[in-house]
Amino acid sequence: MKLMRVGEAGGEKPALLDADGKIRDLSGHVADIGGEAITPAGLAKIAAIDPKSLPEIAPGRIGACVAGTGKFICIGLNYSDHAAETGATVPPEPIIFMKATSAIVGPNDNVIIPRGSEKTDWEVELGVVIGKTAKYVTEAEALDYVAGYCVSNDVSERAFQTERSGQWTKGKSCDTFGPIGPWLVTKDEIPEPQNLGMWLTVNGQKMQNGSSKTMVYGVAFLVSYLSQFMSLHAGDVISTGTPPGVGMGLKPPRYLKAGDVVELSIEGLGTQKQTFVADR
């Protein structure tokens, strides 16, 4: 299933995309796409509904594909070819940092370049949405705790991230720096998350063209690994790292400015498109 949230910010309706590409209203059955609705029982309930029995919603703004995210966890330097382009060594264990949940926006919403930024960058990433509480789970059982997958743009301000001392979080958490969606695609539609093509363009120019097969630490490992340190809950999102082609890795580096348009996609998970604008 392709689950989504449609409507103005703060007033989104839960919906699904049917086989004909029509948006169907789920608000008569679930309160939102998140929490109980994306547990195994909740997804089974939605799957049992005949999509044609649901009211059709006219296309409009698409919100973030999951509501009520408690943790937005990101993995750094998780693609061997991306680590190489930045001159970094592949870490012996995953690099973990948090992105503020206040950064989450819809997949096609404008992204605001923060005041003082000169190094705002792009990162197409595979997002993993947790579907039930995971604590101390093994790698073999880890995917049982995944509700599905989505496209994530881990927008980053590199000077804030690496030149201002302290942790990466402040370069990752600016308002609007977390577009996710357009859909939460349930895991039954993505049987092999480690072989998904992904790409990103800036003003129509292809910048990233990679695959999740070059991830150092795969989805199952990451879910298991993170669950050793913290409980993961339904609606939590893990952004799993980016392939090469980010602005900071270019020679010379290239960063985003107001008016730039970024488009990104992952195989089977849909496409995002954002215009970058200056903060007021």
C-alpha positions in Angstrom: 0.0 0.0 0.0 0.9 3.6 -0.5 -0.3 5.6 2.4 -0.2 9.4 2.5 -1.5 12.6 4.1 -3.2 15.2 2.1 -4.3 18.8 2.9 -2.9 22.0 4.3 -0.3 21.9 7.0 -1.9 20.9 10.3 -5.1 19.7 8.6 -3.9 16.7 6.6 -6.3 13.8 6.0 -5.0 10.2 6.0 -5.3 8.7 2.6 -4.1 6.0 0.3 -3.1 6.0 -3.3 -5.0 3.3 -5.2 -3.9 1.2 -8.1 -5.2 3.7 -10.6 -3.3 6.6 -9.0 -6.4 8.1 -7.3 -6.2 9.4 -3.8 -8.7 7.8 -1.4 -9.8 9.3 1.9 -9.1 7.1 5.0 -10.3 9.5 7.6 -13.5 7.4 8.2 -11.3 4.5 9.3 -8.1 5.9 10.9 -7.3 9.2 12.7 -4.0 9.7 10.8 -1.1 7.8 9.2 0.9 7.2 12.3 0.8 5.5 15.7 -1.7 2.6 15.9 -2.6 2.9 12.2 0.8 1.8 11.1 1.2 -1.1 13.5 0.8 -4.6 12.0 -2.8 -4.7 13.2 -3.5 -1.2 11.9 -2.0 -1.9 8.5 -4.0 -5.1 8.2 -7.2 -3.2 9.0 -6.4 -0.7 6.2 -5.4 -3.5 3.8 -8.8 -5.1 4.3 -10.6 -2.0 3.0 -11.7 -2.0 -0.7 -10.1 1.3 -2.0 -13.0 1.8 -4.3 -15.3 2.1 -1.3 -13.4 5.2 -0.1 -14.2 8.7 -1.1 -11.8 10.2 -3.7 -9.8 13.3 -2.7 -8.8 15.8 -5.3 -5.0 16.2 -5.7 -3.6 19.0 -3.5 -0.8 19.5 -1.0 0.8 16.4 0.2 2.0 16.4 3.8 4.7 14.4 5.5 3.8 10.7 5.0 3.7 9.9 8.7 2.3 11.8 11.6 3.4 12.0 15.3 7.0 11.1 14.7 8.7 10.9 18.1 12.3 10.4 16.8 13.9 11.3 13.5 17.1 9.4 13.6 19.8 9.8 10.9 22.8 7.7 10.0 26.0 9.5 8.8 28.5 8.3 6.3 26.6 5.1 5.6 27.5 4.8 1.9 31.0 3.7 1.1 31.1 5.9 -2.1 29.8 8.9 -0.2 32.3 8.5 2.6 35.1 8.4 -0.1 33.9 11.6 -1.8 34.0 13.5 1.5 37.4 12.2 2.4 36.0 10.4 5.5 36.8 6.9 6.7 33.9 4.4 6.9 33.0 4.3 10.6 33.5 1.0 12.5 29.9 1.4 13.9 27.1 3.6 12.5 27.3 7.3 13.2 24.0 8.3 14.8 22.6 11.8 15.0 19.1 13.3 15.6 17.2 15.6 13.3 14.6 17.7 15.1 11.1 16.5 14.4 10.2 20.2 13.9 12.2 20.0 10.6 9.6 17.6 9.1 7.6 18.9 6.2 5.8 17.6 3.1 7.7 16.3 0.1 6.9 19.3 -2.1 6.9 22.1 0.4 9.4 24.9 0.1 12.6 24.5 2.0 13.8 27.6 3.9 17.5 28.4 3.7 18.2 29.6 7.3 19.6 33.1 8.1 23.4 33.1 7.8 23.6 30.0 5.7 26.1 29.7 2.9 26.4 26.0 2.7 22.9 24.4 2.5 23.2 21.0 0.9 21.0 18.1 -0.4 21.0 14.4 0.5 18.5 11.9 -1.0 18.0 9.1 1.5 16.0 6.0 2.1 13.6 6.6 5.1 12.6 3.7 7.3 9.3 4.0 9.2 9.0 1.9 12.4 5.6 0.1 12.8 5.8 -1.2 16.4 8.0 -0.9 19.5 11.4 -2.4 19.0 13.8 -2.9 21.9 16.8 -5.2 21.8 15.7 -6.9 18.6 18.0 -9.1 16.5 19.0 -8.4 13.0 17.0 -11.5 11.8 13.8 -10.2 13.2 14.4 -6.4 12.7 12.3 -6.0 9.5 9.2 -7.3 11.4 9.3 -3.9 13.2 9.3 -1.9 10.0 6.0 -0.5 8.7 7.4 0.7 5.4 9.7 3.1 3.6 9.7 6.6 2.2 11.9 9.1 0.4 13.8 11.5 2.8 15.8 14.6 1.9 18.3 15.1 4.7 18.8 18.8 4.0 22.0 19.9 5.7 23.8 23.2 6.5 27.4 22.2 6.3 28.9 25.2 8.1 26.5 24.7 10.9 27.1 21.0 10.9 30.9 20.9 10.8 32.4 24.3 11.3 30.5 25.5 14.4 31.8 22.9 16.8 29.6 20.5 18.8 27.3 18.0 17.3 25.9 17.6 13.7 22.3 18.1 14.9 22.3 21.9 14.5 23.2 21.6 10.9 20.5 19.1 10.2 17.5 20.4 12.2 16.7 23.8 10.7 13.0 24.3 10.0 11.9 22.5 6.8 15.1 20.5 6.6 13.2 17.2 6.8 10.9 16.6 3.8 9.5 13.0 3.9 7.1 11.3 1.5 5.1 11.5 -0.8 4.1 8.1 0.5 4.7 5.6 3.2 5.1 2.5 1.1 4.4 -0.6 3.1 7.2 -3.1 3.3 5.3 -5.8 1.4 5.8 -3.6 -1.7 9.6 -3.3 -1.1 10.8 -6.8 -0.5 14.5 -5.8 -1.0 15.3 -2.4 0.5 19.0 -3.0 -0.2 18.7 -2.7 -4.0 16.8 0.5 -4.7 18.0 3.0 -7.3 17.9 6.7 -6.1 18.7 10.0 -7.7 18.6 13.8 -7.1 18.7 16.7 -9.4 19.4 20.4 -8.8 17.7 22.7 -11.4 17.4 19.7 -13.7 21.0 18.7 -13.4 21.7 15.1 -12.1 23.8 15.4 -9.0 23.2 12.0 -7.2 22.6 8.7 -8.9 23.1 5.8 -6.6 21.7 2.7 -5.0 20.9 1.5 -1.6 23.0 -1.6 -2.4 26.2 0.5 -1.5 24.9 1.1 2.1 27.6 0.1 4.6 25.0 -0.8 7.3 21.7 -2.2 5.9 18.2 -1.5 7.1 17.9 -4.7 9.2 21.2 -4.0 10.9 20.3 -0.4 11.6 17.0 -1.2 13.2 18.6 -3.9 15.4 21.6 -1.7 16.2 19.5 1.3 17.2 17.2 -0.8 19.3 20.1 -1.7 21.6 20.4 1.9 22.7 16.8 3.2 22.6 13.3 1.9 22.1 11.9 2.6 18.6 8.2 3.3 18.4 5.6 3.4 15.7 6.1 6.5 13.6 9.8 6.9 14.3 11.8 7.5 11.1 15.3 6.4 10.4 17.0 8.3 7.5 19.7 5.8 6.4 22.4 7.9 4.7 23.1 9.2 1.2 25.0 8.1 -1.9 27.7 10.3 -3.5 27.0 13.6 -5.3 26.3 16.0 -2.4 27.3 19.6 -2.8 30.1 19.5 -0.3 31.8 16.6 -2.2 32.0 18.5 -5.5 35.2 20.2 -6.6 34.6 23.1 -6.1 31.8 22.5 -3.6 28.3 23.7 -4.7 25.5 24.8 -2.3 21.9 25.8 -2.7 20.6 29.3 -3.1 17.1 30.9 -3.1 15.3 29.9 -6.3 17.0 26.5 -6.7 14.7 23.5 -7.4 15.7 20.1 -6.0 13.9 16.9 -7.3 14.7 13.5 -5.8 13.3 10.0 -6.0 13.8 6.4 -4.9 12.7 3.4 -6.9 9.1 2.5 -5.9 8.8 5.2 -3.3 7.8 8.2 -5.4 9.3 11.7 -6.1 9.8 14.9 -4.1 10.3 18.4 -5.5 11.3 21.4 -3.4 12.0 25.0 -4.2 14.5 26.6 -1.8 13.7 30.0 -0.5 15.4 32.6 1.7 14.3 32.9 5.3 12.2 36.1 5.9 
